[in-house]
Amino acid sequence: MRALLVDRSVPGGLRLGEAPDPVPTPNQALVRVTATSLNYGEVAFGIQNAPEGTVLGWDAAGIVERAAADGSGPAAGTRVVTLAGDGAWAELRAVDTDLIGTVPQDADLGAISTVPVAGASALRALHRLGPILGRRVLVTGATGGVGRYAVQLAHLGGAQVVASTGDPAAHGKSLRALGADEVVSGAHEIAEPVDGVVELVGGDQLVSAYDRLAEGGTLVAVGHSANNGENFPFGTFFGDQGRHDRSIVTFFLLACQGLAPDLTWLAGRLAAGRLDPQISWRGSWQEAAQATEALLGRRLHGKAVLEIEAR
């Protein structure tokens, strides 16, 4: 099969080449991939650290070519969206059936390919906050792929959404169109405390966001794009002065149970127009270098989609 192979000698660190067809285990379906979306983490760190010739990629949408041998999961011919730790940047992918969501027949599979990491991470983070109807929720790094899904899903869940971005003047209008009630440059601008935080940056922004958390509130640490540690001032974790019962939690998406229904639900909402995938770059996988370089250069706000053309 053809695949994008790690090759750090070429621009973007990927070249189109040949790789062995995957061999599914009994609980895996074989999926013919038609589109994949890129995530900053896999591009910034995966390509840099993976052995040469590796086939990476977390997100992929396509059609089941061969159903799982154990009878689980969708039948052959089903349009699906898939998630795994690697293997998305190829014509064929073997995927555990509990990481496969089904897709409406008329859905755009390129758009659907943005769902797995960005959409599911945002959904799981919001679930971790608990009921959000009528509550104030802060989303940091709101212009990224996960952030834009988090703003939309929090709005759909009835939250009062505060979106944080480094450039409110440039991105305020688009974030408000997605459902943000307030757009700020950082948590330090927020006058009233928030009940929950979907934190996608880390470093100083996580520290600042936790400081604005109301009593009983939760911060879910999802992203770490700042690539810096967190240094909390003395007294941050005292429980008095409105700081009682505040929490910082983390999760690992691939360790979560029940992701197949999440992927199916997200794909359905996107196909119905209830969610916008916010695609900012879309093209052939032969142009992968353009997409990866734009992503690494922070020139993309939203998702990049690669189309996997048939031979």
NUKENU-858130 format. One record per residue (C-alpha): x, y, z. Coordinates in steps of 0.5 Angstrom, whole numbers, plus 500, padded with zeros to 3 digits. Layout:
N
XYZ;...
END
This chain:
311
500500500;502507499;503511506;507518508;513515511;517519516;523521513;527527516;531528510;526532506;521538507;516537512;519530515;514526510;515522504;510518500;512511499;510504500;509500506;507493508;499492508;497492516;495485518;488486523;488482529;481479530;478485534;480490528;477492522;481494516;479501513;481504507;483511508;480517504;482523509;486524515;487531519;493533522;494535530;500539532;503534537;504528532;507533527;511537532;513531536;511525532;515526526;521528530;522522535;519516530;524512527;525513520;520509515;514509521;507511519;504516523;497519524;492519529;485521525;482518519;476517516;474512510;470506509;471499512;474494507;474488511;470487518;473485524;474477525;471477531;464480529;465486533;464493529;461495523;460491517;464492510;462498506;461502512;463509512;467510518;471515523;477512526;482513532;489510534;496512536;499511529;497508522;492514519;497517514;496511509;491508504;490502509;489502517;487496522;483499527;480497534;473496533;472500540;475506536;471506530;465511529;460510524;459516519;452518515;452516508;452523505;457526510;464529507;469524510;475530509;471534514;469528519;477526519;477532524;473529529;477524533;483527537;480534536;473533537;473527542;478531546;474537547;468532548;471528554;474535557;467538558;464531560;470531566;467538568;460535569;454539568;455546564;448548563;448555565;456555568;462559566;467555562;473558560;477555553;484557553;488556546;481557543;483558536;486551535;483545533;481542540;479549542;474551536;471544538;471546545;468552544;462550540;461544544;460548551;456553547;451547545;451544552;448551555;455554558;457561558;463560554;469565555;475564549;482565550;486567544;493571543;490575538;482577540;482582535;484577529;480571532;474575536;469575530;470567528;470565536;464569537;460566531;462559534;459560540;463564545;460569549;467573551;473573548;480575552;487575551;488571557;485569564;488575567;482579563;477575566;473579572;468574574;471567576;469561572;466554574;470550569;477550564;478547558;486548558;490547552;496551553;500549559;505553562;503560565;496560562;494554566;497557572;493564570;487560569;487556575;487562579;480564576;477558578;471558582;470554588;468547587;471548579;475544575;481545570;482539565;489540563;489537555;494541551;501543553;503547547;507552551;512547552;513549559;512547566;507550571;510554577;504556582;505561587;505560594;498559597;495557590;493551593;490553600;483552601;480559604;478565600;474562595;479556593;475550597;475544593;478546586;481541582;486540576;485533572;488530566;486524562;489520556;484520550;486513548;485510555;478512555;472507555;466508550;470512544;466509539;459512541;463519542;466519535;459517532;455522535;460527533;460525526;453526526;453533529;458535524;454532518;448535520;451542521;451543528;458543528;463546524;470543523;474549522;478547516;484552515;488548510;485542505;489538500;492532497;497528501;502529496;502536499;503534506;510538507;506545506;501543511;506540516;510547515;504551516;502547522;509548525;509555524;503557527;500559521;494555521;488556526;483550526;484544522;489541516;486535512;490531507;486527502;488520501;487519493;486512490;491510485;
END
